Amino acid sequence: MDTAISKNKVPIRMTPERWMHITTGHPEVADYYYEILETLENPDVIYEGINDAQIAIRRIKEGLDKFVIVIYKETSSEDGFIITAYISKKEQEFIKKKILWKQQN
C-alpha cells in the first residue's frame, strides 16, 4: 500500500484492492500509478466533490489537453483513501464545482 499526502496534510491510501478496482474500470490509467499519487500531492486544482469527496486534477504534460483526475476522501486529519482515478480531456466538466484549492502561478 502506498500513500500520498494531500494539500490538507492528510495521508491518502492507495490500497492494492483500490488499484485493482480503478484499473478494471479505467484500464487507461494502468500506466499512471505514480502520476495519480503525484496528483494528490501536487494538484493544479482541487474541487469539491459529492459526499465530502474531493477531486484533484493535474495536467499530464504542458500543452496536452489530458488530465489525471483523482477522487478521494479525507476521513480524518490522519487518514483518507482514493475512491477512483481516471484520465480525461475534459477539465471543464468540473468548472461549475466549488474550488477548494488552486495552485498559485
C-alpha positions in Angstrom: 0.0 0.0 0.0 1.2 3.4 -0.9 0.2 6.8 0.5 0.3 10.4 -0.8 0.0 13.5 1.4 -2.9 15.7 0.4 -2.8 19.5 0.5 -4.5 19.3 3.9 -1.5 17.2 5.1 -3.7 14.1 5.3 -2.2 10.7 4.3 -4.3 9.3 1.4 -4.1 5.5 1.0 -3.9 3.6 -2.4 -4.6 0.0 -1.4 -4.0 -2.9 -3.8 -7.7 -3.6 -3.8 -8.5 0.0 -4.8 -5.8 0.0 -7.6 -7.3 -3.2 -9.0 -10.8 -1.6 -8.9 -9.5 1.6 -10.6 -7.6 -0.3 -13.4 -10.5 -2.7 -14.0 -12.9 0.2 -14.5 -10.4 2.6 -16.2 -7.7 0.5 -17.9 -6.3 3.6 -19.5 -4.8 4.6 -16.1 -2.7 1.4 -15.7 0.5 3.3 -16.7 -0.3 6.3 -14.5 0.1 4.9 -10.9 2.8 7.4 -9.8 1.0 10.3 -11.6 -2.1 9.5 -9.6 -0.1 9.8 -6.3 1.6 12.9 -7.6 -1.8 14.5 -8.5 -2.8 14.1 -4.9 0.4 15.7 -3.6 0.7 18.4 -6.3 -2.6 19.1 -8.0 -3.3 22.0 -10.3 -6.7 22.4 -8.6 -8.9 20.7 -6.1 -12.7 20.8 -6.5 -15.4 19.9 -4.0 -17.0 16.5 -4.8 -20.1 14.9 -3.5 -20.5 13.3 -0.1 -17.4 15.1 1.3 -15.1 13.8 -1.5 -12.5 16.0 -3.2 -11.4 16.0 -6.8 -7.8 16.6 -7.5 -6.8 17.5 -11.1 -3.4 17.8 -12.7 -2.4 18.3 -16.3 -0.3 15.4 -17.5 2.1 17.4 -19.6 2.1 21.1 -20.6 0.5 21.7 -24.0 -1.5 18.4 -23.9 -5.2 18.5 -23.0 -5.0 15.5 -20.8 -5.6 15.5 -17.1 -5.3 13.0 -14.3 -8.5 13.1 -12.2 -8.3 11.6 -8.7 -11.4 11.5 -6.4 -10.6 10.9 -2.8 -11.9 11.3 0.7 -10.3 12.6 3.9 -12.0 10.7 6.7 -10.0 12.4 9.5 -6.9 14.6 9.8 -4.8 11.4 9.8 -6.5 9.2 7.2 -8.0 9.2 3.8 -8.4 7.0 0.7 -8.7 7.1 -3.0 -12.2 6.5 -4.4 -11.3 6.4 -8.1 -9.0 7.9 -10.7 -9.1 8.3 -14.5 -7.7 10.2 -17.4 -9.8 12.9 -19.0 -9.5 15.5 -21.7 -12.4 17.5 -20.1 -11.3 19.6 -17.2 -14.3 21.8 -17.9 -16.6 19.1 -16.5 -15.7 20.4 -13.0 -15.7 24.1 -13.7 -19.1 24.6 -12.1 -17.9 22.9 -8.9 -16.6 24.9 -5.9 -12.8 25.3 -5.9 -11.3 24.2 -2.6 -7.6 24.9 -3.5 -5.8 26.1 -6.6 -2.1 26.2 -7.5 -0.8 29.8 -7.5 1.1 30.7 -10.7 
